[in-house]
Every structure is written in C-alpha cells, then in structure tokens.
Amino acid sequence: MAPRSELPAHTSCYDHFVSYGETDTMGVLYYAEYLHIFERARSFFIRGHGMSYAEVERRGIILPVREASCRYRAPVRFDDEIHVLTGISEWKRVSIRFAYEVWNKDRTVLHATGMTEHASVGPDGKPVRVPDWLKSLFEAD
C-alpha cells in the first residue's frame, strides 16, 4: 500500500465511476479531471455535514480556490470505481485547506493525493475570517 496523506479524523467518502469523457486517448483519467473530482468530493463533504455549498454562499461566505495540487501515484482508467476521501487538513484565519485521497474500489491502491486551499471571502470579494458556525459545522461528526 502506498503512503497516505495527512487526512484528518473527520472525513467523507465520495464514490465515483470514471466516465469515458474524463479519460485521455489511452483510456486513463485525464490529469485535470482530478480537480473536478476533488470539487465533487468537497461538495459531498460539505453536504454530508448538513449544508449545501449554495447555503454557505447564501450566508455570505464564498470559498474560492486559491491553491490546488495533486500527486498522481497510479493511473485510474475508464469505468474504474474510485473512492475519494476528503477532509479539512488545516484551518487558518481566512482560509481552509482540504485534503484528498483517491483510492481504488477495495482501497488497496492509492491513486492520488491532493489538496485545495480556499480563501474565505465575503460577497464583496474581500477576505473575511472563517466564521465559527462554518468551522463548527465541518468539525461535527
């Protein structure tokens, strides 16, 4: 088994089947698609904690991505079932960092690890402190 990233205790698992349109000419999951899958997994994580991302925005908090990375470890192919573990790995005053692990169906192969860091901004686009209600929501079991 490959080394694991530093995922926190509070994680969710998003299941995904790789579609043909997400692959390159060799039938391998296209590298940029990992970021789309991270976005789906992050939305699933947020919803799993009792709120949609749309509701977060209605409450005046927008979380644009300010940094993203992905380390590719083993290829994922067309029609593979993958499981994406997602959690918050770091809280800063005005940002949140999510961590991701992409595993095969039986969780014996770690395909990729990644992270996205999100600024916390208000509707005017200016940085704001991550609100306590959001932090409490994400840290709840």
C-alpha positions in Angstrom: 0.0 0.0 0.0 1.3 3.5 -0.9 1.9 6.1 1.8 -1.1 8.0 2.9 -1.5 11.8 3.1 -2.4 13.5 6.3 -6.1 13.2 6.4 -7.9 14.4 9.5 -10.3 12.4 11.6 -13.4 14.0 10.1 -13.6 12.7 6.5 -16.2 11.7 4.0 -16.0 9.2 1.1 -17.3 10.2 -2.3 -17.7 7.3 -4.8 -17.2 7.9 -8.5 -17.2 5.9 -11.7 -14.8 7.3 -14.3 -16.7 8.2 -17.5 -15.2 7.8 -21.0 -15.3 11.6 -21.4 -13.0 12.0 -18.3 -10.2 10.0 -19.9 -7.4 10.7 -22.4 -6.8 8.7 -25.6 -5.1 5.9 -23.6 -8.3 5.5 -21.5 -6.6 7.0 -18.4 -8.3 9.6 -16.2 -7.1 12.9 -17.6 -4.9 14.7 -15.1 -7.1 17.9 -14.9 -10.2 15.8 -14.2 -8.8 15.1 -10.7 -9.6 18.7 -9.8 -13.2 18.3 -10.9 -13.4 15.2 -8.9 -12.0 17.0 -5.9 -14.7 19.6 -6.3 -17.4 17.0 -6.3 -15.9 15.3 -3.3 -15.6 18.6 -1.4 -19.3 19.4 -2.2 -20.2 16.0 -1.0 -18.2 16.6 2.2 -20.0 19.9 2.9 -23.4 18.4 2.2 -22.6 15.5 4.4 -22.1 18.0 7.3 -25.6 19.3 6.9 -25.4 22.2 4.5 -25.0 22.6 0.8 -22.3 24.9 -0.6 -25.1 27.1 -2.0 -26.4 27.7 1.5 -22.8 28.6 2.6 -22.8 31.3 -0.1 -26.4 32.4 0.9 -25.0 33.0 4.4 -22.4 35.3 2.8 -19.3 33.1 2.7 -17.6 32.3 -0.6 -14.7 29.8 -0.8 -12.7 30.4 -4.0 -9.8 28.1 -4.6 -6.5 29.9 -4.2 -4.2 26.9 -4.4 -4.5 23.3 -5.7 -2.2 20.4 -6.1 -2.4 16.7 -7.0 0.2 14.0 -6.7 -0.5 11.2 -9.2 0.6 7.8 -7.9 -1.1 5.1 -10.1 -3.3 5.5 -13.2 -7.1 5.4 -13.0 -8.9 4.1 -16.1 -12.2 4.3 -17.8 -15.1 2.7 -15.8 -12.9 2.3 -12.7 -14.8 2.9 -9.4 -12.8 5.2 -7.2 -13.4 6.4 -3.6 -12.3 9.9 -2.7 -11.6 10.5 1.0 -12.0 14.2 1.8 -11.4 16.2 5.0 -10.1 19.5 6.3 -6.4 19.3 7.0 -5.8 22.9 8.1 -7.7 26.0 9.3 -6.2 29.4 9.0 -7.7 32.7 10.0 -9.1 33.4 6.5 -8.7 30.1 4.7 -9.4 26.4 4.8 -7.3 23.6 3.4 -9.0 20.4 2.2 -7.0 17.1 1.7 -8.0 14.3 -0.7 -7.0 10.7 -1.2 -8.2 8.8 -4.3 -8.4 5.0 -3.8 -9.5 2.1 -5.9 -12.7 0.1 -5.1 -11.3 -2.1 -2.4 -8.9 0.6 -1.1 -5.7 -1.3 -1.8 -4.3 1.2 -4.3 -3.8 4.8 -3.5 -4.1 6.5 -6.9 -3.6 10.1 -5.9 -3.4 12.6 -3.1 -4.2 16.2 -3.3 -5.2 19.4 -1.6 -7.2 22.6 -2.3 -6.8 25.7 -0.2 -9.8 28.1 -0.2 -9.9 31.7 0.8 -12.8 32.8 2.9 -14.3 35.9 1.3 -17.5 38.0 1.6 -19.8 38.9 -1.2 -17.6 41.9 -2.0 -14.7 39.5 -2.7 -12.7 40.7 0.3 -11.1 38.3 2.8 -13.1 37.6 6.0 -12.4 35.4 9.0 -13.7 31.9 8.6 -16.9 32.1 10.6 -17.3 30.0 13.8 -20.6 28.5 12.5 -18.8 27.1 9.4 -15.9 25.7 11.5 -18.3 24.1 13.9 -20.3 22.6 11.1 -17.3 21.0 9.5 -15.9 19.7 12.7 -19.1 18.0 13.8 -19.3 14.2 13.4 
